[in-house]
């Protein structure tokens, strides 16, 4: 049964500060200049319904948080939550995280990165769409400051192992350290809505934090041509569901990938 579309934010809310569009970003786009108060910036890739951004912004007023969400409806939903909370240290971009991280963000501009429950793209022919590829992780290492952490959580063990192997291949990260799950103190005391759903179902979650090393040189920023930038800025493709709409794994008895 298909999921219902995300609810629309209160029409009375002004989303102009909290919601950014990829096509309106500068090249390069320095996230440290995107907030009214200076402070280290952490990026969430695939913000879904916005639980992490809203919770992190409320808990850490001395830090700034930027999200990227490819699905317009979920980006607006998150912006509405941030606007309702009057959070001036959190914003969200509707756009393609691979392009923004690889082509728009300058070197060493982030104090942390969070990738929680990315779409596993189950079919073999779709694996190339997985965000946690060696190419993306190399660019993640480029935009992270030395000593900062990349947080990776997923409910798919095979994807987790693949991502950690890809991170090791970049030479930019230390060996992963396991992140322990905290016991929730209330119904929404989870890192994301998907973590809540997974844990309430009694399913395992694999978690790791990878520290950015100082010993390896990062790749260069990918300079996009105007044509490529325009195509990317056009927005998400119909085949790219939002984080909260990801497909479930095929049954074990399926006839193929």
C-alpha positions in Angstrom: 0.0 0.0 0.0 1.6 3.3 -1.0 2.4 5.8 1.7 0.4 9.0 2.1 2.1 12.1 0.9 3.6 14.3 3.7 1.3 16.7 5.2 1.7 20.3 4.2 3.0 22.8 6.7 0.7 25.5 8.2 0.2 28.0 5.3 0.6 30.8 7.8 4.2 29.8 8.4 7.0 31.8 6.6 9.4 29.2 5.2 11.6 31.6 3.3 14.5 31.3 5.8 14.3 27.6 6.5 13.7 26.2 3.0 16.4 26.6 0.4 16.3 25.4 -3.2 19.3 23.8 -4.9 19.0 26.0 -7.9 19.3 29.2 -5.8 22.6 28.2 -4.1 25.8 29.9 -5.0 28.7 28.1 -6.5 30.5 27.4 -4.2 28.0 27.4 -1.4 29.6 27.9 2.0 27.2 26.6 4.7 29.0 28.6 7.4 27.6 31.7 5.8 24.0 30.5 5.7 23.2 31.1 9.3 22.7 34.3 11.3 25.0 33.2 14.2 28.5 31.8 13.6 29.2 28.3 14.7 30.2 24.8 13.4 27.9 23.4 10.8 26.7 19.8 10.6 25.0 18.3 7.6 22.3 15.7 7.4 21.9 13.9 4.1 18.3 12.7 3.5 16.4 14.5 6.2 13.0 12.8 5.7 10.4 14.1 8.1 13.0 16.3 9.9 13.1 14.7 13.3 16.9 14.8 13.6 17.2 18.4 12.4 14.5 19.7 14.7 15.8 17.7 17.7 19.5 18.6 17.1 18.8 22.3 16.6 16.9 22.4 19.9 19.5 20.5 21.8 22.6 22.3 20.5 22.0 26.0 20.1 25.7 26.7 19.7 25.8 24.6 16.5 24.2 25.0 13.1 22.5 22.2 11.2 21.8 21.9 7.5 19.7 19.2 5.9 19.4 18.1 2.3 16.3 16.3 1.1 15.5 15.4 -2.5 11.7 15.1 -2.1 10.1 18.5 -2.2 7.2 17.5 0.1 9.4 16.3 2.8 11.7 19.3 2.5 8.7 21.6 3.0 7.5 19.5 5.9 10.8 19.8 7.6 11.0 23.5 6.9 7.6 23.9 8.5 8.7 22.1 11.6 11.8 24.3 11.9 9.8 27.5 11.2 7.2 26.5 13.9 10.0 26.0 16.4 11.6 29.3 15.4 14.9 27.5 14.9 17.4 29.9 13.5 20.3 27.4 13.6 18.7 24.9 11.2 17.8 25.0 7.5 17.0 22.5 4.8 17.9 22.4 1.1 15.6 20.7 -1.4 18.0 19.1 -3.8 20.5 16.4 -4.7 22.9 15.6 -1.9 25.4 14.0 -4.2 25.7 17.1 -6.4 25.7 19.6 -3.5 28.3 17.8 -1.5 30.5 16.9 -4.5 30.2 20.1 -6.5 29.0 23.0 -4.4 30.4 22.7 -0.9 34.0 24.0 -0.3 36.8 22.0 1.4 36.6 21.5 5.2 33.4 23.4 5.7 31.5 20.9 7.9 32.0 19.9 11.5 30.0 16.7 11.1 27.9 14.7 8.7 24.9 12.4 9.3 23.5 9.8 7.0 20.7 7.9 8.6 18.8 5.0 7.0 19.6 5.9 3.3 17.5 4.2 0.6 19.2 0.8 0.0 18.1 0.5 -3.6 17.5 -3.2 -3.4 17.6 -4.2 -7.1 21.0 -4.9 -8.5 20.5 -2.5 -11.4 19.7 0.3 -9.0 22.8 -0.2 -6.7 24.6 2.7 -8.5 22.1 5.0 -6.9 23.2 4.3 -3.4 24.4 7.4 -1.7 27.1 5.8 0.4 29.4 5.0 -2.6 33.2 5.4 -2.6 32.8 8.6 -4.7 30.4 10.2 -2.3 32.4 9.2 0.7 35.5 10.7 -0.8 33.7 14.0 -1.3 32.3 13.7 2.3 35.9 13.4 3.5 36.8 16.5 1.5 34.1 18.7 3.0 34.6 17.5 6.6 37.2 19.1 8.9 39.9 17.0 10.4 38.7 15.1 13.5 35.0 15.6 12.7 32.7 12.6 12.4 30.6 11.0 9.7 27.7 9.1 11.3 26.2 6.2 9.3 23.1 4.3 10.5 21.2 1.7 8.6 18.9 -1.3 9.1 20.5 -3.1 6.1 23.6 -5.0 7.3 24.9 -5.7 3.7 24.7 -1.9 2.9 26.4 -1.1 6.2 29.3 -3.4 5.4 29.5 -2.1 1.8 29.6 1.5 3.0 32.3 0.9 5.6 34.4 -0.9 3.0 34.0 2.0 0.6 34.9 4.5 3.4 38.1 2.5 4.0 39.0 2.6 0.4 39.0 6.4 0.4 41.8 6.5 2.9 40.2 9.5 4.5 38.6 8.0 7.6 39.8 6.1 10.7 38.5 2.7 11.5 34.8 3.0 12.4 33.7 3.1 16.0 30.3 1.7 17.0 27.6 4.0 18.3 25.4 2.7 21.0 21.7 3.0 20.9 20.2 5.2 23.7 17.0 4.3 25.5 14.2 6.7 24.4 12.7 8.8 27.2 9.6 9.6 25.2 7.9 8.5 22.0 9.9 10.7 19.7 13.2 10.4 21.4 14.9 8.7 18.5 17.4 10.0 15.9 14.9 9.7 13.1 11.4 8.5 12.5 12.8 5.6 10.6 14.9 4.6 13.6 11.8 4.8 15.8 9.8 2.5 13.4 12.7 0.0 13.1 13.4 -0.2 16.8 9.7 -0.5 17.8 9.5 -3.4 15.3 12.3 -5.1 17.2 14.6 -5.0 14.1 18.4 -4.4 14.4 20.2 -1.2 13.5 23.8 -1.0 12.5 25.6 2.2 13.6 29.1 3.6 13.1 31.0 6.9 13.5 34.0 7.5 11.2 36.5 10.1 12.1 38.0 12.3 9.3 41.8 11.7 9.3 44.4 14.4 8.7 46.9 12.0 7.0 45.2 11.7 3.5 44.7 14.3 0.9 41.0 14.7 -0.2 39.9 14.7 -3.8 39.2 18.0 -5.6 35.7 19.5 -5.7 33.9 18.4 -8.8 33.4 21.5 -11.0 30.0 21.3 -12.7 29.4 22.7 -16.1 26.5 25.1 -16.5 24.5 22.5 -18.4 25.0 19.9 -15.7 24.2 22.4 -12.9 21.0 23.3 -14.7 19.9 19.7 -15.1 20.6 18.9 -11.5 18.8 22.0 -10.3 15.7 20.9 -12.0 15.0 18.8 -9.0 14.4 15.2 -8.1 13.6 12.7 -10.7 10.3 10.7 -10.5 12.3 7.5 -9.9 14.0 8.9 -6.8 11.7 8.5 -3.8 12.1 10.5 -0.7 13.9 9.0 2.3 10.7 8.1 4.1 9.2 6.4 1.0 12.0 4.0 0.3 11.0 0.6 -1.0 11.0 -2.5 1.3 13.3 -5.4 0.6 12.1 -8.0 -1.9 10.9 -11.2 -0.3 13.4 -14.0 0.0 11.4 -16.1 -2.4 11.6 -13.5 -5.2 12.7 -14.6 -8.6 15.4 -11.9 -9.0 16.9 -8.7 -7.8 
